[in-house]
Structure formats: structure tokens, C-alpha cells
Amino acid sequence: MNAQQLNLPGGCPLWLVERSGPAILSAKLWLRGGSSADAAGERGAAQLLAGVLSRGCGQLSGDALADLVEGCGAGLRCEAAEDGTLLSLKCASSDAEALLPLLLQMACQPWLVDDQIDLERQLNLQTLQRQREDPFQLAHDQLRGLLYGDGPYGHDPLGVDAELRALGRPQLQAVASELGQSGAVLVLAGEIPNAVEELLLAGLDGAPPSWRAPERQTGPAGLQQAALASSQDDTEQLVLMLGCTTTALGTPQALALRLLHCHLGVGMSSRLFVALREEHGLAYDVGVHHPARIGDAPFVFHLSTGSDRAAEATSELLREWQRLLEEPISEAELALALAKFRGQEALGRQTSSQIADRVALLLGHGLPADFADQSLVAAAALTPADLQAAARELLGQPSLSLCGPTHALKAAEAVWQASGFSR
């Protein structure tokens, strides 16, 4: 990766990744914080603010901002995840002069108009309501509660209904004033325009933000426990989620877990797909969820099955988890996992947007920009014993979340209670 590192006046790191090809520019402004930084009683503030940032900034009203972006055929979005808020711009390089200044203006000079806050809040409340009608989301939310309790990772970035309803301009102004203070990074990839620093700072009236590079730090921790939660839902299927909290991106064991993720859940040759769907016909849907986090990331098996096969599905899912702890994967399985890992890395670097997104994520976590390349080298040195050691250290106390009809819940709960994990 041919990248140039600069610093904007005020200290914000700026990374430029020049790429030949179509005259396209992708820009990512990553601000550490996100929903894990939501204050007590204000869960949902980070995501609400992210949604409002594109509804007017600097000298542009929400309508004027939308007309400018859409008139250029560009894409502009803002969203908050658990560890940070991301502002993303994708445009033709010829439109960079008009559009690049928007990124810092949205973060430093948001309008925060009451009617736009009300509209964004209502949209988020509607999304939360739809999620409560989805058995998969219900099981996911339950498991998050088991794994993180009331901690910083314990709620959906969209927030909690009662607290979201109470959020208004004063709370968002307070959150907006802290944007970037815990670390920020700006990454541009594609055809980089001339005088790019001046373009980015245009419209700030000579007052660039005082931001520094995100530092490597210990993030939110999870609960180390084995627990069960069930939610009744009148459907013909049972959703099972089995998982625990593990470790942060960049720690020694995290790479081993990423390879286990590839082995277990990537593609139709993955262990869970073959064992649970192909061999036993148990799964409508099966996979592994293991996102990158600054703190203790979740490692989760998820399975949807017919309610009449609840006991068998639960037993097989627990057996696959136990297998991780008791049996190292074979050399052939490790070779396949490595091939998938390399393939995923290659597929994640095809476009300027993907490259900018990857670099911003790594730098936002306080990792070096070439961390992905370092990981490819380090992964090749891991052995089946290394993967099993990581599993034994981190995956020994999974929790189970269930959502489905009453008879299926009872059957699944009985299998859980009889397993060694419940004790």
C-alpha cells in the first residue's frame, strides 16, 4: 500500500492512499467514541448525533447539503458503531473541491436543528421497533445482555427507547463538542486532488480541530460467565446464539480467533455449515459472528432451525463448541482457513472505499496502517495447537440465547441444563 502520512493543522492525522484507475475519491473520517461512550441515561446519543450530522453543517442547511451531494452523484453517510463514529464520502475526484470540506464541517459545525433531531429520533425508534419483531435480533440482543450486562457494549448503538426519546439538542450539543477528543483519523484513497489539506480545511474559518491520533488502549470488558436467556416468539423456528466475550483486535489471541472464524463460518465448506446443515439438515441459517472491537469482542455461533428439532440442534451446536476446546483442527483444515483468511483480506482491498475503510478502522483502533499485512505473515506461522490454546483460554464459558415457541425453548433449555457449560 502506497500511503503518505500527514498531519492537519491542529494535529489530526491525514493518510493519503493514491490509487490509479477511475477518477474516484473515497474519504473516511473516524472519530473514536461511538455508542460505547454513550453517557448513563443517554444510550443512543452517538447514533442519533451521527444521523443528524448530515442534516446541515457550516453554511448549508440540510436541504442545501443534500442538494449539493446528490447533485454531484456522490455518497455521504454518517453512522456510529460501538467504538467510533464514521463519516464517509465517495465522489468523483472532480467534485472534491466542493465536497471534501463537508467532512470536517459536519464534525465541527453541525446545525443540530430541533425538527431534524426529532425526525432522526423517530426513524431510530421505528428501527428499534422493527428489531423487536425479528426473532434473530431478539436473540442477538439477549445475548449481548448476557455478555456485557449494563456495560458500554451492552446496548444496541441505536440506543434504548426511553432514553432515546428523552434526547434533545442540549445532549447532542454536549456529545458533538467531544467529537474527536478521544482520537481521530482521516483517510483518503483514490485520485487525490492537489492542495488537499486546504480543501479539507475550507469553511472552518481558520480554526482546525485539535485532534490527535487514536491511541492503543484497553477497551470495554465483557462478563466472564455462562448464562442462559430465552424469549418466547410464536414462530415455527428456533433461533440459537451461543457465544462469549473474547479479546480485542490486535491482541496475540485475536488472530487465532480470526482463523477459527474462517474455519467455522466462512463459506459452504465451513465446519458449521457442513456439520449442522449438510450432515444433519438442522439449519435454515448458520454462521459465526466475530466483529473487530477495541475491547472484548464477541465470538458467537448462530443457528436458525425448525422448532421440532430444537433439542437436536442445541445438542449439536454445543457439541461443535465443545469440539473447539477438546480437539485441535487438522493441518488440512488450518490450510483451508488460512486460504480463506487471505482471500477475505484480498477481497476487502478491491476498491478505494474498502481500502480507506480498512485503514481508518486499524488506525482508529490504535494499530499500524500495515497491521493487516503483518497479520497475513503472522497467521502463516500459527499451528493447530495455537488455535486450540486460544479457544481454551477464551471460549470456555459460553452463554446461550434462545428465541422461539415455548415447546422449542423448553427442549433447548433442557439440553443446556444437562450440558457441562451450564455448570
QUIZI-V255073 format. One record per residue. N is the residue number from 0. RES is the residue in one small letter. PSI is psi in radians with two decimals (999 if undefined). NEAR is the number of other ideal C-beta (glycine too) atoms within 12 Angstrom. Layout:
N/RES/PSI/NEAR, N/RES/PSI/NEAR
//
This chain:
0/m/2.15/26, 1/n/1.65/16, 2/a/2.49/27, 3/q/2.29/20, 4/q/2.25/23, 5/l/3.08/21, 6/n/2.25/22, 7/l/2.70/34, 8/p/2.28/19, 9/g/-0.35/25, 10/g/-0.20/21, 11/c/2.17/37, 12/p/2.42/33, 13/l/2.13/41, 14/w/2.25/39, 15/l/2.11/34, 16/v/1.75/37, 17/e/2.27/22, 18/r/2.35/27, 19/s/2.85/14, 20/g/-2.62/16, 21/p/2.57/17, 22/a/1.21/18, 23/i/2.53/30, 24/l/2.31/43, 25/s/2.31/44, 26/a/2.38/49, 27/k/2.12/42, 28/l/1.95/48, 29/w/2.12/46, 30/l/2.05/45, 31/r/2.53/39, 32/g/-1.56/39, 33/g/-2.89/43, 34/s/-0.39/41, 35/s/-0.27/35, 36/a/0.05/38, 37/d/2.33/40, 38/a/2.80/22, 39/a/2.28/15, 40/g/0.02/18, 41/e/0.60/28, 42/r/2.15/38, 43/g/-0.09/40, 44/a/-0.73/45, 45/a/-0.77/46, 46/q/-0.67/43, 47/l/-0.77/47, 48/l/-0.76/48, 49/a/-0.72/40, 50/g/-0.50/38, 51/v/-0.34/42, 52/l/-0.55/45, 53/s/0.22/38, 54/r/0.69/34, 55/g/2.29/30, 56/c/2.72/35, 57/g/-2.14/26, 58/q/0.06/17, 59/l/2.23/28, 60/s/3.01/19, 61/g/-0.76/28, 62/d/-0.73/18, 63/a/-0.67/19, 64/l/-0.80/36, 65/a/-0.72/21, 66/d/-0.70/16, 67/l/-0.85/30, 68/v/-0.86/32, 69/e/-0.55/17, 70/g/-0.40/17, 71/c/-0.01/25, 72/g/0.49/16, 73/a/3.01/32, 74/g/2.32/25, 75/l/2.17/38, 76/r/2.71/26, 77/c/2.35/38, 78/e/2.63/31, 79/a/2.30/40, 80/a/-2.93/32, 81/e/-0.65/42, 82/d/-0.13/38, 83/g/2.90/42, 84/t/2.28/48, 85/l/2.19/40, 86/l/2.18/43, 87/s/2.33/38, 88/l/2.33/46, 89/k/2.17/33, 90/c/2.94/37, 91/a/2.48/26, 92/s/-0.52/33, 93/s/-0.31/19, 94/d/0.09/29, 95/a/-0.65/33, 96/e/-0.65/23, 97/a/-0.54/27, 98/l/-0.57/39, 99/l/-0.66/44, 100/p/-0.33/36, 101/l/-0.57/44, 102/l/-0.92/55, 103/l/-0.54/41, 104/q/-0.71/35, 105/m/-0.66/44, 106/a/-0.55/41, 107/c/-0.43/36, 108/q/0.90/26, 109/p/2.60/39, 110/w/-0.78/31, 111/l/1.02/33, 112/v/2.42/24, 113/d/-0.82/19, 114/d/-0.55/19, 115/q/-0.61/30, 116/i/-0.77/35, 117/d/-0.73/23, 118/l/-0.80/19, 119/e/-0.68/40, 120/r/-0.75/34, 121/q/-0.67/20, 122/l/-0.72/23, 123/n/-0.67/37, 124/l/-0.69/29, 125/q/-0.67/17, 126/t/-0.73/25, 127/l/-0.67/31, 128/q/-0.74/16, 129/r/-0.66/16, 130/q/-0.63/25, 131/r/-0.24/24, 132/e/0.04/16, 133/d/2.00/21, 134/p/-0.67/37, 135/f/-0.77/34, 136/q/-0.64/26, 137/l/-0.79/30, 138/a/-0.69/43, 139/h/-0.80/32, 140/d/-0.68/29, 141/q/-0.80/37, 142/l/-0.69/41, 143/r/-0.69/37, 144/g/-0.68/29, 145/l/-0.65/37, 146/l/-0.55/42, 147/y/-0.12/35, 148/g/-2.33/23, 149/d/0.28/18, 150/g/3.13/25, 151/p/-0.52/30, 152/y/0.16/37, 153/g/0.05/32, 154/h/2.73/37, 155/d/2.47/36, 156/p/-0.47/39, 157/l/-0.39/37, 158/g/-2.83/36, 159/v/2.32/31, 160/d/-1.02/23, 161/a/-0.69/15, 162/e/-0.64/28, 163/l/-0.71/39, 164/r/-0.52/22, 165/a/-0.12/21, 166/l/2.38/39, 167/g/-2.88/26, 168/r/-0.73/24, 169/p/-0.76/16, 170/q/-0.73/31, 171/l/-0.60/39, 172/q/-0.69/21, 173/a/-0.74/21, 174/v/-0.73/39, 175/a/-0.61/33, 176/s/-0.34/19, 177/e/-0.06/28, 178/l/2.26/42, 179/g/-0.18/38, 180/q/-0.37/24, 181/s/0.08/29, 182/g/2.48/36, 183/a/2.69/42, 184/v/2.47/44, 185/l/2.19/48, 186/v/2.26/46, 187/l/2.33/46, 188/a/2.47/41, 189/g/-2.44/34, 190/e/1.84/26, 191/i/2.22/33, 192/p/2.81/29, 193/n/2.69/13, 194/a/0.78/13, 195/v/-0.57/32, 196/e/-0.74/26, 197/e/-0.67/21, 198/l/-0.78/32, 199/l/-0.63/39, 200/l/-0.13/27, 201/a/2.35/25, 202/g/-0.03/28, 203/l/0.09/30, 204/d/0.67/14, 205/g/0.30/10, 206/a/1.32/15, 207/p/2.63/28, 208/p/2.54/32, 209/s/1.40/18, 210/w/2.62/32, 211/r/2.89/22, 212/a/2.45/32, 213/p/2.38/34, 214/e/2.70/19, 215/r/2.23/21, 216/q/2.87/19, 217/t/2.20/17, 218/g/-3.02/37, 219/p/2.46/31, 220/a/2.76/23, 221/g/3.06/37, 222/l/2.24/26, 223/q/1.54/22, 224/q/2.80/21, 225/a/2.15/27, 226/a/2.88/29, 227/l/2.42/32, 228/a/2.45/32, 229/s/2.57/35, 230/s/2.18/34, 231/q/2.32/23, 232/d/2.27/27, 233/d/1.31/16, 234/t/3.13/27, 235/e/0.18/19, 236/q/2.81/31, 237/l/2.29/47, 238/v/2.22/47, 239/l/2.35/58, 240/m/2.09/46, 241/l/2.12/52, 242/g/3.06/46, 243/c/2.94/40, 244/t/2.60/39, 245/t/-1.75/41, 246/t/2.98/33, 247/a/2.73/34, 248/l/2.29/34, 249/g/-0.19/32, 250/t/2.82/30, 251/p/-0.68/21, 252/q/-0.30/29, 253/a/-0.64/35, 254/l/-0.68/36, 255/a/-0.70/41, 256/l/-0.61/48, 257/r/-0.65/40, 258/l/-0.67/43, 259/l/-0.66/46, 260/h/-0.80/39, 261/c/-0.75/36, 262/h/-0.72/42, 263/l/-0.59/43, 264/g/0.09/37, 265/v/1.99/31, 266/g/2.99/24, 267/m/-0.19/15, 268/s/0.01/22, 269/s/2.68/29, 270/r/-0.83/38, 271/l/-0.68/41, 272/f/-0.81/28, 273/v/-0.84/24, 274/a/-0.76/27, 275/l/-0.56/38, 276/r/-0.89/27, 277/e/-0.82/16, 278/e/-0.70/17, 279/h/-0.20/23, 280/g/0.58/18, 281/l/-0.36/34, 282/a/2.22/34, 283/y/-0.69/26, 284/d/2.42/27, 285/v/2.54/39, 286/g/-3.01/31, 287/v/2.38/39, 288/h/2.07/33, 289/h/1.44/35, 290/p/2.82/30, 291/a/2.32/38, 292/r/2.70/38, 293/i/-0.54/40, 294/g/-2.67/33, 295/d/1.87/38, 296/a/2.58/36, 297/p/2.59/41, 298/f/1.98/42, 299/v/2.30/41, 300/f/2.34/47, 301/h/2.48/37, 302/l/2.31/49, 303/s/2.27/35, 304/t/2.90/37, 305/g/2.45/27, 306/s/-0.43/33, 307/d/-0.14/18, 308/r/0.50/30, 309/a/-0.81/37, 310/a/-0.79/30, 311/e/-0.73/28, 312/a/-0.75/43, 313/t/-0.76/43, 314/s/-0.77/29, 315/e/-0.64/34, 316/l/-0.76/48, 317/l/-0.63/33, 318/r/-0.71/28, 319/e/-0.66/40, 320/w/-0.77/42, 321/q/-0.62/22, 322/r/-0.64/24, 323/l/-0.65/39, 324/l/-0.50/26, 325/e/-0.48/16, 326/e/2.19/19, 327/p/2.59/25, 328/i/2.81/32, 329/s/2.90/17, 330/e/-0.66/15, 331/a/-0.71/13, 332/e/-0.66/28, 333/l/-0.72/29, 334/a/-0.71/21, 335/l/-0.73/24, 336/a/-0.72/39, 337/l/-0.72/34, 338/a/-0.72/23, 339/k/-0.70/30, 340/f/-0.81/34, 341/r/-0.70/25, 342/g/-0.73/19, 343/q/-0.72/26, 344/e/-0.75/28, 345/a/-0.76/17, 346/l/-0.48/16, 347/g/0.12/23, 348/r/0.46/24, 349/q/-0.62/17, 350/t/2.84/21, 351/s/-0.66/36, 352/s/-0.76/32, 353/q/-0.73/28, 354/i/-0.81/37, 355/a/-0.71/44, 356/d/-0.77/37, 357/r/-0.82/39, 358/v/-0.73/41, 359/a/-0.71/45, 360/l/-0.84/35, 361/l/-0.83/36, 362/l/-0.62/41, 363/g/-0.47/47, 364/h/0.05/40, 365/g/0.36/30, 366/l/2.78/30, 367/p/2.71/21, 368/a/-0.48/31, 369/d/0.38/20, 370/f/-0.66/28, 371/a/-0.70/34, 372/d/-0.71/22, 373/q/-0.67/18, 374/s/-0.65/33, 375/l/-0.70/25, 376/v/-0.81/17, 377/a/-0.61/23, 378/a/-0.61/33, 379/a/-0.33/20, 380/a/-0.12/17, 381/l/2.61/34, 382/t/2.89/22, 383/p/-0.62/25, 384/a/-0.63/17, 385/d/-0.74/26, 386/l/-0.71/39, 387/q/-0.66/30, 388/a/-0.72/22, 389/a/-0.72/32, 390/a/-0.77/35, 391/r/-0.62/22, 392/e/-0.61/24, 393/l/-0.35/33, 394/l/0.37/40, 395/g/-0.29/25, 396/q/1.22/28, 397/p/2.70/41, 398/s/2.73/40, 399/l/2.27/43, 400/s/2.32/43, 401/l/2.50/47, 402/c/2.14/39, 403/g/-2.97/40, 404/p/2.79/25, 405/t/-0.78/20, 406/h/-0.60/21, 407/a/-0.68/36, 408/l/-0.78/35, 409/k/-0.73/21, 410/a/-0.76/29, 411/a/-0.71/45, 412/e/-0.65/28, 413/a/-0.71/21, 414/v/-0.75/31, 415/w/-0.81/34, 416/q/-0.52/20, 417/a/-0.17/16, 418/s/2.85/25, 419/g/-0.40/18, 420/f/-0.60/29, 421/s/-0.29/22, 422/r/999/11
//
